[in-house]
Amino acid sequence: MLSFAFISRKIQKGFGLDLADIIYELSGGKQPKDHIYFNVAHTVDGTWNLDGQAQTDLRTSTLNPSVKK
């Protein structure tokens, strides 16, 4: 199984920081960063879909050539 998202703690933390920055900016600075919360749900490979088509990590990675296999 190929997994390419959130594979390290550094990536997880970076994603959280980036997402909080985006939400903060979109709020015009009105939403305090210490009140921005989110959750990432993990699904088993092949059990999620895009446009009604079941997707796998391998299929998705072929759509993005920057992903290293």
Phi and psi in degrees as a GROMACS rama.xvg file:
@    title "Ramachandran Plot"
@    xaxis  label "Phi"
@    yaxis  label "Psi"
@TYPE xy
-97.6247  126.432  LEU-2
-125.1  128.861  SER-3
-126.942  -0.700968  PHE-4
-114.409  138.306  ALA-5
56.8918  39.5891  PHE-6
-82.1937  -7.77567  ILE-7
-142.983  159.353  SER-8
-62.9558  -34.4554  ARG-9
-61.6279  -43.6501  LYS-10
-66.2359  -41.9159  ILE-11
-60.2212  -47.5559  GLN-12
-65.6893  -41.5553  LYS-13
-62.1477  -41.1718  GLY-14
-60.4969  -45.8459  PHE-15
-61.0509  -43.6968  GLY-16
-64.988  -44.5684  LEU-17
-62.3811  -44.607  ASP-18
-63.6329  -43.7174  LEU-19
-61.5597  -40.0322  ALA-20
-62.6564  -42.7752  ASP-21
-64.1199  -46.8869  ILE-22
-63.2721  -42.1443  ILE-23
-59.9527  -46.8092  TYR-24
-64.2667  -42.4964  GLU-25
-64.535  -26.589  LEU-26
-82.7606  -1.08403  SER-27
69.2095  24.4961  GLY-28
82.3151  4.24699  GLY-29
-81.29  -27.6326  LYS-30
-91.5329  111.145  GLN-31
-61.2696  138.828  PRO-32
-60.4206  -30.2011  LYS-33
-78.5929  4.73021  ASP-34
-122.715  26.9636  HIS-35
-108.413  119.587  ILE-36
-127.366  147.715  TYR-37
-155.247  164.749  PHE-38
-135.275  139.068  ASN-39
-107.179  123.49  VAL-40
-97.7834  134.524  ALA-41
-98.6102  135.547  HIS-42
-118.499  154.006  THR-43
-69.2361  138.431  VAL-44
-50.9411  128.668  ASP-45
91.3689  -3.16294  GLY-46
-103.159  4.72174  THR-47
-114.467  165.15  TRP-48
-138.028  162.258  ASN-49
-136.918  121.526  LEU-50
58.311  35.3945  ASP-51
76.7338  6.10001  GLY-52
-109.16  128.184  GLN-53
-60.0261  134.266  ALA-54
-117.766  154.198  GLN-55
-127.256  163.71  THR-56
-58.076  -42.8691  ASP-57
-61.7831  -45.2948  LEU-58
-62.0768  -45.1392  ARG-59
-65.4846  -38.7241  THR-60
-66.2166  -27.285  SER-61
-73.9896  -18.3576  THR-62
-79.9228  -18.5555  LEU-63
-124.891  99.3441  ASN-64
-65.7591  -11.9463  PRO-65
-78.3508  -13.1961  SER-66
-77.589  125.928  VAL-67
-88.7287  134.316  LYS-68
